[in-house]
Amino acid sequence: MSLLDGLPQLIHSARKLDTDGLVDDFWMLTDGDRIAVTGKGAGWRTHAEGADVVDAGGHWLTPGFIDLHCHGGGGHPFDDGPEEILEGLATHRAHGTTRSLVSHVANPLAQLRESLSVVADLTEIDPLVLGSHLEGPFLAVERRGAHDAAFLRDPGPEMLEELVGAARGTLRQFTIAPELPNALESIGVLLEAGVVVSIGHTAADYEQAKRAFDVGARILTHTFNAMNGIHHRNPGPIIAAFEDENITLELILDGLHVHPRVAELVFTAAPGRVALITDAMAAAGAADGNYRLGSLNVTVANGLAVLSGTSTIAGSTLTLDVALRNAVTLVGLDPRVAVEALTHTPARALGLDHRFGRLHTGYAADAVLLDHEWAVRRVWAAGAAL
């Protein structure tokens, strides 16, 4: 059966929580892949006939989570073909992520073109795949993190055109180090192609980051990681992102990449502009052990992924439901702010906040039911129960 087939979903007696705030005794009815009508109280009963009726039992109901940055899950990396991608996505969907970008690490250009083409094909058969996020190959060698230095290079217009063309309109996000030769011109090329540009894996200082934002870059890739930090004489790219109201700041909230108190600082400095991401590699939702990230070996112990034989963090083993729970319990965020950071904010960063990120009539019928401990109970995507 197609993901879009089946009965309308009628969910009632929920505590709705989204960017618009909290509504108790909330209900919603789906029609196909969209939310048809919402309300509160007992009005749902007039819509029950012919619907799959779900009693939320007073639990939290949020929009489906949106992950801008993910490399794998469930033991499956995203750079080994469509079957592996779909298996990895299934793990994240079970944890509430209803729409995803498929992220690609630095690889040879021919391999990246193939990966982009594979994801373009997937978007035609799976509406939950929003497209690709290309993280590399235009990154700073000294800030490469878990990217193979052999595949890093300076950007050029011909390479950009090839990559954009391979994606066939599905390249949504592109991370670039703005201090590289031709980087600012490359940002312009990507913007003309409708790609949202991030800066990351960068040695850029404050002024270089500000110039990139001024010419149209709109996201800071995994804030604090693989970039200059905040120094009292050298403020760096993070302060430049704090200052610019147009910038969304990605944040990996697993308690390992960024300390909860520092995460609190980010939310305070950039209210409404923080997008929680997983940056997950294949071990997310899977056991500790040995894995691959692109061409590199990764060892996972106690949930921490590092390049084998080093202390370099190699992505995370995070799922977005855990990020939400950490935001509320470790950082101490207001639940509305926490939910906004993995629903409405990432949707807005991609220019898709008119379709995703709210439990509102006309929006995508993506929803997550969570208990009072912020554990996922049920997930719906495009109007169907997952």
C-alpha positions as a Python dict, from the first residue, in 0.01 Angstrom:
ca = {
    (1, 'M'): (0, 0, 0),
    (2, 'S'): (123, 349, -80),
    (3, 'L'): (222, 579, 205),
    (4, 'L'): (-63, 808, 103),
    (5, 'D'): (-334, 539, 99),
    (6, 'G'): (-567, 456, 387),
    (7, 'L'): (-830, 611, 606),
    (8, 'P'): (-831, 970, 726),
    (9, 'Q'): (-662, 999, 1065),
    (10, 'L'): (-860, 1157, 1348),
    (11, 'I'): (-650, 1225, 1656),
    (12, 'H'): (-828, 1368, 1960),
    (13, 'S'): (-775, 1453, 2328),
    (14, 'A'): (-417, 1570, 2269),
    (15, 'R'): (-200, 1844, 2417),
    (16, 'K'): (-105, 2017, 2093),
    (17, 'L'): (235, 2185, 2102),
    (18, 'D'): (387, 2372, 1810),
    (19, 'T'): (533, 2712, 1726),
    (20, 'D'): (188, 2865, 1783),
    (21, 'G'): (177, 2743, 2142),
    (22, 'L'): (-8, 2494, 2361),
    (23, 'V'): (-369, 2386, 2309),
    (24, 'D'): (-525, 2132, 2544),
    (25, 'D'): (-796, 1889, 2434),
    (26, 'F'): (-686, 1939, 2074),
    (27, 'W'): (-801, 1731, 1779),
    (28, 'M'): (-716, 1714, 1409),
    (29, 'L'): (-849, 1532, 1104),
    (30, 'T'): (-640, 1450, 798),
    (31, 'D'): (-748, 1441, 435),
    (32, 'G'): (-492, 1265, 219),
    (33, 'D'): (-151, 1403, 305),
    (34, 'R'): (-282, 1729, 457),
    (35, 'I'): (-450, 1842, 777),
    (36, 'A'): (-814, 1906, 687),
    (37, 'V'): (-952, 2057, 1006),
    (38, 'T'): (-851, 2111, 1368),
    (39, 'G'): (-1033, 2202, 1685),
    (40, 'K'): (-1058, 2147, 2058),
    (41, 'G'): (-1309, 1976, 2281),
    (42, 'A'): (-1569, 1725, 2164),
    (43, 'G'): (-1617, 1859, 1810),
    (44, 'W'): (-1410, 1570, 1675),
    (45, 'R'): (-1704, 1334, 1723),
    (46, 'T'): (-1885, 1476, 1419),
    (47, 'H'): (-1588, 1371, 1202),
    (48, 'A'): (-1536, 1021, 1341),
    (49, 'E'): (-1731, 821, 1083),
    (50, 'G'): (-1500, 669, 822),
    (51, 'A'): (-1184, 776, 1003),
    (52, 'D'): (-914, 592, 1194),
    (53, 'V'): (-981, 740, 1540),
    (54, 'V'): (-690, 771, 1784),
    (55, 'D'): (-736, 880, 2146),
    (56, 'A'): (-419, 1070, 2239),
    (57, 'G'): (-498, 1035, 2608),
    (58, 'G'): (-376, 1381, 2696),
    (59, 'H'): (-26, 1321, 2559),
    (60, 'W'): (180, 1573, 2364),
    (61, 'L'): (104, 1605, 1992),
    (62, 'T'): (366, 1793, 1791),
    (63, 'P'): (433, 1845, 1422),
    (64, 'G'): (659, 1587, 1259),
    (65, 'F'): (1028, 1652, 1316),
    (66, 'I'): (1244, 1780, 1029),
    (67, 'D'): (1614, 1691, 1014),
    (68, 'L'): (1833, 1916, 801),
    (69, 'H'): (2148, 1714, 859),
    (70, 'C'): (2166, 1335, 878),
    (71, 'H'): (2410, 1077, 734),
    (72, 'G'): (2255, 746, 840),
    (73, 'G'): (2087, 538, 1107),
    (74, 'G'): (1993, 191, 1220),
    (75, 'G'): (2327, 57, 1102),
    (76, 'H'): (2276, 197, 751),
    (77, 'P'): (2488, 476, 597),
    (78, 'F'): (2337, 718, 345),
    (79, 'D'): (2617, 689, 87),
    (80, 'D'): (2570, 320, -6),
    (81, 'G'): (2266, 335, -233),
    (82, 'P'): (1888, 377, -208),
    (83, 'E'): (1813, 65, -4),
    (84, 'E'): (2056, 170, 269),
    (85, 'I'): (1914, 523, 271),
    (86, 'L'): (1557, 401, 313),
    (87, 'E'): (1655, 159, 590),
    (88, 'G'): (1839, 435, 773),
    (89, 'L'): (1549, 675, 733),
    (90, 'A'): (1309, 414, 872),
    (91, 'T'): (1500, 424, 1201),
    (92, 'H'): (1472, 801, 1226),
    (93, 'R'): (1105, 796, 1126),
    (94, 'A'): (1030, 563, 1416),
    (95, 'H'): (1178, 834, 1639),
    (96, 'G'): (955, 1110, 1499),
    (97, 'T'): (1151, 1248, 1203),
    (98, 'T'): (891, 1272, 928),
    (99, 'R'): (1085, 1479, 673),
    (100, 'S'): (1458, 1455, 608),
    (101, 'L'): (1744, 1588, 406),
    (102, 'V'): (1989, 1316, 311),
    (103, 'S'): (2338, 1446, 390),
    (104, 'H'): (2650, 1349, 197),
    (105, 'V'): (3007, 1369, 328),
    (106, 'A'): (3298, 1469, 104),
    (107, 'N'): (3366, 1208, -165),
    (108, 'P'): (3503, 1210, -520),
    (109, 'L'): (3291, 1432, -744),
    (110, 'A'): (3167, 1140, -954),
    (111, 'Q'): (3046, 964, -640),
    (112, 'L'): (2876, 1279, -514),
    (113, 'R'): (2696, 1320, -845),
    (114, 'E'): (2574, 962, -817),
    (115, 'S'): (2458, 1014, -457),
    (116, 'L'): (2269, 1328, -554),
    (117, 'S'): (2102, 1146, -842),
    (118, 'V'): (2000, 859, -614),
    (119, 'V'): (1833, 1100, -371),
    (120, 'A'): (1661, 1280, -659),
    (121, 'D'): (1511, 946, -758),
    (122, 'L'): (1400, 879, -400),
    (123, 'T'): (1215, 1210, -378),
    (124, 'E'): (995, 1093, -664),
    (125, 'I'): (881, 779, -480),
    (126, 'D'): (900, 890, -116),
    (127, 'P'): (750, 1230, -25),
    (128, 'L'): (922, 1224, 313),
    (129, 'V'): (1263, 1272, 151),
    (130, 'L'): (1302, 1646, 100),
    (131, 'G'): (1626, 1626, -97),
    (132, 'S'): (2000, 1639, -36),
    (133, 'H'): (2236, 1831, 188),
    (134, 'L'): (2585, 1835, 42),
    (135, 'E'): (2836, 1876, 326),
    (136, 'G'): (3155, 1907, 127),
    (137, 'P'): (3375, 1885, -71),
    (138, 'F'): (3434, 2262, -38),
    (139, 'L'): (3552, 2256, 325),
    (140, 'A'): (3860, 2380, 511),
    (141, 'V'): (4119, 2105, 548),
    (142, 'E'): (4212, 2220, 899),
    (143, 'R'): (3846, 2204, 1007),
    (144, 'R'): (3750, 1892, 812),
    (145, 'G'): (3638, 1683, 1110),
    (146, 'A'): (3525, 1344, 980),
    (147, 'H'): (3568, 1432, 611),
    (148, 'D'): (3845, 1269, 408),
    (149, 'A'): (4108, 1535, 330),
    (150, 'A'): (4183, 1362, -2),
    (151, 'F'): (3842, 1467, -135),
    (152, 'L'): (3840, 1831, -26),
    (153, 'R'): (3893, 2103, -286),
    (154, 'D'): (3833, 2467, -367),
    (155, 'P'): (3499, 2542, -535),
    (156, 'G'): (3465, 2621, -903),
    (157, 'P'): (3165, 2706, -1122),
    (158, 'E'): (3192, 2398, -1342),
    (159, 'M'): (3196, 2164, -1044),
    (160, 'L'): (2898, 2344, -890),
    (161, 'E'): (2698, 2321, -1210),
    (162, 'E'): (2767, 1948, -1233),
    (163, 'L'): (2656, 1886, -876),
    (164, 'V'): (2345, 2101, -904),
    (165, 'G'): (2257, 1932, -1233),
    (166, 'A'): (2297, 1582, -1087),
    (167, 'A'): (2047, 1665, -814),
    (168, 'R'): (1780, 1768, -1068),
    (169, 'G'): (1630, 2035, -844),
    (170, 'T'): (1655, 1838, -518),
    (171, 'L'): (1976, 1986, -375),
    (172, 'R'): (1832, 2179, -81),
    (173, 'Q'): (2133, 2269, 132),
    (174, 'F'): (2506, 2307, 65),
    (175, 'T'): (2773, 2356, 332),
    (176, 'I'): (3078, 2554, 224),
    (177, 'A'): (3379, 2715, 395),
    (178, 'P'): (3345, 3081, 294),
    (179, 'E'): (3716, 3165, 320),
    (180, 'L'): (3808, 2934, 31),
    (181, 'P'): (3898, 3086, -309),
    (182, 'N'): (3584, 3156, -516),
    (183, 'A'): (3359, 3070, -220),
    (184, 'L'): (3158, 3393, -219),
    (185, 'E'): (3101, 3370, -595),
    (186, 'S'): (3001, 3005, -546),
    (187, 'I'): (2743, 3106, -287),
    (188, 'G'): (2587, 3328, -551),
    (189, 'V'): (2576, 3042, -803),
    (190, 'L'): (2407, 2815, -548),
    (191, 'L'): (2152, 3078, -454),
    (192, 'E'): (2059, 3124, -819),
    (193, 'A'): (1995, 2749, -832),
    (194, 'G'): (1759, 2773, -534),
    (195, 'V'): (1998, 2605, -289),
    (196, 'V'): (2014, 2719, 74),
    (197, 'V'): (2379, 2781, 162),
    (198, 'S'): (2534, 2693, 498),
    (199, 'I'): (2876, 2784, 621),
    (200, 'G'): (3067, 2524, 818),
    (201, 'H'): (3381, 2314, 850),
    (202, 'T'): (3546, 2650, 826),
    (203, 'A'): (3842, 2848, 956),
    (204, 'A'): (3657, 3173, 879),
    (205, 'D'): (3687, 3463, 1119),
    (206, 'Y'): (3406, 3700, 1210),
    (207, 'E'): (3451, 3925, 907),
    (208, 'Q'): (3467, 3637, 658),
    (209, 'A'): (3156, 3477, 804),
    (210, 'K'): (2973, 3810, 800),
    (211, 'R'): (3058, 3859, 431),
    (212, 'A'): (2919, 3514, 354),
    (213, 'F'): (2597, 3597, 535),
    (214, 'D'): (2579, 3933, 359),
    (215, 'V'): (2593, 3765, 17),
    (216, 'G'): (2320, 3517, 110),
    (217, 'A'): (2440, 3221, 319),
    (218, 'R'): (2161, 3147, 564),
    (219, 'I'): (2264, 2857, 792),
    (220, 'L'): (2552, 2788, 1030),
    (221, 'T'): (2635, 2417, 1011),
    (222, 'H'): (2646, 2238, 1352),
    (223, 'T'): (2723, 2549, 1557),
    (224, 'F'): (3049, 2536, 1759),
    (225, 'N'): (3167, 2218, 1587),
    (226, 'A'): (3435, 2236, 1312),
    (227, 'M'): (3472, 2614, 1334),
    (228, 'N'): (3642, 2885, 1539),
    (229, 'G'): (3479, 2933, 1875),
    (230, 'I'): (3393, 3256, 2054),
    (231, 'H'): (3702, 3444, 2171),
    (232, 'H'): (3692, 3784, 2336),
    (233, 'R'): (3926, 3934, 2074),
    (234, 'N'): (3827, 3711, 1782),
    (235, 'P'): (3448, 3665, 1789),
    (236, 'G'): (3438, 3421, 1499),
    (237, 'P'): (3146, 3296, 1286),
    (238, 'I'): (2915, 3216, 1579),
    (239, 'I'): (2888, 3578, 1687),
    (240, 'A'): (2833, 3677, 1323),
    (241, 'A'): (2542, 3429, 1313),
    (242, 'F'): (2401, 3556, 1643),
    (243, 'E'): (2393, 3911, 1504),
    (244, 'D'): (2216, 3832, 1177),
    (245, 'E'): (1841, 3776, 1213),
    (246, 'N'): (1837, 3588, 881),
    (247, 'I'): (2064, 3308, 1002),
    (248, 'T'): (1950, 2968, 1130),
    (249, 'L'): (2195, 2793, 1361),
    (250, 'E'): (2212, 2413, 1348),
    (251, 'L'): (2276, 2252, 1686),
    (252, 'I'): (2358, 1891, 1779),
    (253, 'L'): (2198, 1847, 2122),
    (254, 'D'): (2328, 1508, 2231),
    (255, 'G'): (2513, 1634, 2540),
    (256, 'L'): (2845, 1546, 2375),
    (257, 'H'): (2893, 1793, 2088),
    (258, 'V'): (2780, 2101, 2284),
    (259, 'H'): (2745, 2138, 2660),
    (260, 'P'): (2384, 2204, 2771),
    (261, 'R'): (2479, 2541, 2921),
    (262, 'V'): (2639, 2648, 2594),
    (263, 'A'): (2330, 2524, 2410),
    (264, 'E'): (2122, 2746, 2638),
    (265, 'L'): (2340, 3041, 2535),
    (266, 'V'): (2267, 2970, 2167),
    (267, 'F'): (1891, 2962, 2224),
    (268, 'T'): (1911, 3286, 2424),
    (269, 'A'): (2127, 3466, 2167),
    (270, 'A'): (1928, 3351, 1863),
    (271, 'P'): (1565, 3303, 1971),
    (272, 'G'): (1353, 3125, 1712),
    (273, 'R'): (1658, 3060, 1492),
    (274, 'V'): (1800, 2735, 1630),
    (275, 'A'): (1739, 2415, 1433),
    (276, 'L'): (1809, 2095, 1622),
    (277, 'I'): (1974, 1837, 1397),
    (278, 'T'): (2110, 1487, 1446),
    (279, 'D'): (2417, 1489, 1217),
    (280, 'A'): (2367, 1117, 1275),
    (281, 'M'): (2583, 850, 1119),
    (282, 'A'): (2488, 485, 1069),
    (283, 'A'): (2512, 395, 1440),
    (284, 'A'): (2214, 612, 1538),
    (285, 'G'): (1952, 375, 1675),
    (286, 'A'): (2200, 87, 1652),
    (287, 'A'): (2464, -78, 1871),
    (288, 'D'): (2812, 43, 1953),
    (289, 'G'): (3083, -98, 1726),
    (290, 'N'): (3277, -26, 1408),
    (291, 'Y'): (3122, 165, 1120),
    (292, 'R'): (3213, 364, 808),
    (293, 'L'): (3140, 729, 735),
    (294, 'G'): (3214, 783, 370),
    (295, 'S'): (3565, 644, 320),
    (296, 'L'): (3664, 667, 689),
    (297, 'N'): (3646, 414, 972),
    (298, 'V'): (3444, 513, 1277),
    (299, 'T'): (3439, 356, 1623),
    (300, 'V'): (3131, 399, 1844),
    (301, 'A'): (3156, 343, 2221),
    (302, 'N'): (2892, 449, 2474),
    (303, 'G'): (2711, 631, 2194),
    (304, 'L'): (3010, 850, 2103),
    (305, 'A'): (3127, 818, 1741),
    (306, 'V'): (3492, 905, 1667),
    (307, 'L'): (3727, 844, 1377),
    (308, 'S'): (3897, 516, 1460),
    (309, 'G'): (4218, 565, 1654),
    (310, 'T'): (4150, 935, 1719),
    (311, 'S'): (3941, 1160, 1942),
    (312, 'T'): (3779, 1338, 1643),
    (313, 'I'): (3400, 1322, 1672),
    (314, 'A'): (3247, 1165, 1360),
    (315, 'G'): (2884, 1266, 1357),
    (316, 'S'): (2642, 1156, 1627),
    (317, 'T'): (2425, 862, 1726),
    (318, 'L'): (2137, 1099, 1803),
    (319, 'T'): (1771, 1081, 1707),
    (320, 'L'): (1554, 1392, 1717),
    (321, 'D'): (1324, 1266, 1992),
    (322, 'V'): (1629, 1242, 2218),
    (323, 'A'): (1734, 1593, 2110),
    (324, 'L'): (1388, 1718, 2210),
    (325, 'R'): (1406, 1544, 2547),
    (326, 'N'): (1755, 1685, 2606),
    (327, 'A'): (1637, 2035, 2516),
    (328, 'V'): (1366, 2020, 2782),
    (329, 'T'): (1537, 1819, 3055),
    (330, 'L'): (1907, 1909, 3018),
    (331, 'V'): (1893, 2261, 2879),
    (332, 'G'): (1569, 2355, 3053),
    (333, 'L'): (1397, 2505, 2750),
    (334, 'D'): (1031, 2587, 2741),
    (335, 'P'): (874, 2290, 2558),
    (336, 'R'): (729, 2518, 2290),
    (337, 'V'): (1076, 2655, 2211),
    (338, 'A'): (1221, 2304, 2202),
    (339, 'V'): (951, 2172, 1966),
    (340, 'E'): (984, 2478, 1741),
    (341, 'A'): (1356, 2400, 1700),
    (342, 'L'): (1292, 2068, 1527),
    (343, 'T'): (973, 2156, 1339),
    (344, 'H'): (899, 2513, 1233),
    (345, 'T'): (1256, 2649, 1242),
    (346, 'P'): (1411, 2390, 1007),
    (347, 'A'): (1108, 2421, 778),
    (348, 'R'): (1160, 2797, 763),
    (349, 'A'): (1532, 2754, 696),
    (350, 'L'): (1443, 2563, 379),
    (351, 'G'): (1167, 2804, 279),
    (352, 'L'): (906, 2535, 348),
    (353, 'D'): (735, 2677, 656),
    (354, 'H'): (415, 2726, 455),
    (355, 'R'): (390, 2345, 428),
    (356, 'F'): (559, 2193, 730),
    (357, 'G'): (618, 2259, 1097),
    (358, 'R'): (269, 2343, 1230),
    (359, 'L'): (-43, 2151, 1327),
    (360, 'H'): (-270, 2374, 1126),
    (361, 'T'): (-528, 2334, 851),
    (362, 'G'): (-362, 2296, 510),
    (363, 'Y'): (-24, 2188, 648),
    (364, 'A'): (129, 1846, 591),
    (365, 'A'): (-35, 1577, 803),
    (366, 'D'): (287, 1500, 989),
    (367, 'A'): (254, 1452, 1364),
    (368, 'V'): (426, 1289, 1659),
    (369, 'L'): (253, 1169, 1976),
    (370, 'L'): (484, 1175, 2279),
    (371, 'D'): (422, 1072, 2638),
    (372, 'H'): (492, 1291, 2938),
    (373, 'E'): (855, 1173, 2941),
    (374, 'W'): (898, 1287, 2578),
    (375, 'A'): (915, 932, 2445),
    (376, 'V'): (755, 869, 2104),
    (377, 'R'): (427, 676, 2112),
    (378, 'R'): (296, 719, 1756),
    (379, 'V'): (412, 884, 1433),
    (380, 'W'): (211, 998, 1131),
    (381, 'A'): (358, 1126, 805),
    (382, 'A'): (177, 1252, 496),
    (383, 'G'): (-150, 1142, 653),
    (384, 'A'): (-52, 782, 728),
    (385, 'A'): (51, 608, 1048),
    (386, 'L'): (412, 488, 1036),
}
